[in-house]
Amino acid sequence: MAVPGPSRDTAGFCGSRLAAVAASRPERVVDNQDLGNSLHVSPDWIERRVGIRERRYAGPGESIPRMAADAASKALSTAGLVPSDVDLLVLGTCSMPSPMPGGGVMTAAELGIPNVGAFDVNAACAGFCYGLGIADGMVRSGTSRCALVIGAERMTDWVDPEDTDTAPIFADGAGAAVVLPAERPGVHPVVWGGDGDRSSLVAIPDRWSHMKMQGQPVYRWATTELIAVGEEACRRAGLAPSELKGLVTHQANLRMIDRMAEGLGAVNAAVARDVVHSGNTSAASVPLALSRLIDLGEVRSGDPVLLLGFGAGLSYAAQVVDCP
């Protein structure tokens, strides 16, 4: 076994930055007509309720490590890097088929770098933002010189296909970001936390169960209590919500996203609404939505963008990043 050498010198760097963001979306598209037929509800009912028109379902060859590696490869290529440049891989996921081995080491192996530091973060839908906070600290400290942060999920493996509370919402996919040292911070301080007293609101009770979700209490929590979290993340970045150029919240449902944007007062921000075409992909939703905003040209390099992940736990994490 090859033991990785020390990370390269980071002298002169006091922060970290996003160098690239990329997405991996499964091939299979499931629209509301297809889903409505199996759930015995109308396509309009689904869209009115959650704002989703279509979503992606992963097939047999689209495992979490495979999709994660695909997104990571694209992000590295965009940044002008190769997998051997990476010394840290953090995978946000809550939908691996078994507790071990972790998906992070399997993703590293898919990339051809099986000896790098690699691990999973399970903060459910906040997993990518938690992972980004960890990677930022590792790069700032000099422990890492090139980190991959990935959110990847196969939520459909854990959803009851006949449950109208969850089946219309959850989907699959992966998004990845490359984090590098920077002379000035481009990933600003994270605000994270949770409320374990309400952990039963979104949960998989045991290994034989499907996901259970109480949507209304989660909606009220996100659209009221988490506004202050977003405001604090902006304050730590030294700006007001009105100065944001982009807003990427967890893509839970469209009504929730619009309500949170209004509550934050992000009046000049392009608001990510990737949920319409991708559904709720848990930890993958923030990087997938950020990638789409960039691809559409709705945010430009250097623009301040607020990322706000939240979900089961209840867990949340938010930070402002400079758009790559």
PEZIJO-V274217 format. One record per backbone hydrogen bond with DSSP energy under -0.5 kcal/mol. NH is the residue of the N-H (numbers start at 1). CO is the residue of the C=O. Records with the same first field share a line. If there is no record, write none. Layout:
BEGIN
NH: CO + CO
END
This chain:
BEGIN
4: 2
13: 10
14: 182
15: 182
17: 180
19: 17 + 178
20: 178
22: 176
24: 174
28: 57
30: 55
31: 29
32: 53
35: 31
36: 32
37: 33
38: 34
39: 35
40: 36
41: 36
46: 42
47: 43
48: 44
49: 45
50: 46
51: 46 + 47
53: 276
54: 276
55: 30
56: 278
57: 28
62: 59
63: 61
67: 63
68: 64
69: 65
70: 66
71: 67
72: 68
73: 69
74: 70
75: 71
76: 72
77: 73
78: 74
79: 75
80: 77
81: 76
85: 82
86: 83
87: 146
88: 146
89: 117
90: 148
91: 89 + 119
92: 90 + 150
93: 91 + 121
106: 102
107: 103
108: 104
109: 105
110: 106
111: 107
112: 109
113: 108
116: 113
117: 87
119: 89
121: 91
123: 121
126: 123
127: 124
130: 126
131: 127
132: 128
133: 129
134: 130
135: 131
136: 132
137: 133
138: 134
139: 135
140: 136
141: 137
142: 138 + 139
143: 138
144: 138
147: 179
148: 88
149: 177
150: 90
151: 175
152: 92
153: 173
155: 171
157: 154
158: 155
159: 156
161: 159
163: 160
164: 162
166: 163
167: 163
169: 166
170: 166
171: 280
172: 56
173: 153
174: 24
175: 151
176: 22
177: 149
178: 20
179: 147
180: 17
181: 145
182: 15
186: 16
187: 16
188: 186 + 320
191: 318
192: 190
193: 316
195: 314
198: 195
199: 196
201: 198
202: 199
203: 212
205: 203 + 210
209: 206
211: 158
212: 203
214: 201
215: 213
218: 214
219: 215
220: 216
221: 217
222: 218
223: 219
224: 220 + 221
225: 221
226: 221
227: 224
228: 224 + 225
229: 225
230: 226
231: 227
232: 228
233: 229
234: 230
235: 231
236: 232
237: 233
238: 235
239: 234
243: 240
244: 241
245: 304
246: 304
247: 270
248: 306
249: 247
250: 308
252: 250
254: 50
257: 253
258: 254
259: 255
260: 256
261: 257
262: 258
263: 259
264: 260
265: 261
266: 261
267: 265
269: 266
270: 245
271: 269
272: 247 + 270
276: 273
277: 274
278: 274
279: 275
280: 169
281: 279
284: 281
285: 282
288: 284
289: 285
290: 286
291: 287
292: 288
293: 289
294: 290
295: 291
296: 292
297: 294
298: 293
299: 293
302: 323
303: 300
305: 321
306: 246
307: 305 + 319
308: 248
309: 317
311: 315
314: 311
315: 311
316: 193
317: 309
318: 191
319: 307
321: 305
322: 186
323: 303 + 321
END
